[in-house]
Amino acid sequence: MATTRRSAPRDQLLATASRLFYNDGINSVGVDRVLQEAGVTRATLYRHDAYRHHTRGCPFIKAAGEFPDPGSPVHQVISKHRAWFHAELRRLLTEAGRDDVDAKAETLAMLRDALMVGCFLDDPDVTRRAFVRNARWVAGLR
């Protein structure tokens, strides 16, 4: 029987999140605190989260559906995450010397949303290939 080797950063993230959620409650612990106390970067979080672990769709999209009120603490966390993600896309596109970074960042974020939902509804490998093909085109990486 094959075993899957888990990485130390992933284990640290899970252990830290579990401890904080248990001790302080889910609603009082933010992503930034988990990352800080786990001693890992946001990139580490996303590298270990990726589409392969979202077999039921994007947790942010799902949470937004359950907490549609923009004033709710959950919706505010989602909005903060999305603002960060858009800013990171704009930063990366700017560093790559691309033009019209706002429109490209919006399109890439939309494609990522489609990827997360598509992996839930359709074949994840087919969806991922379509995402990569279109994201590369938008970012000018042909």
Disulfide bonds with the S-S distance in Angstrom:
none
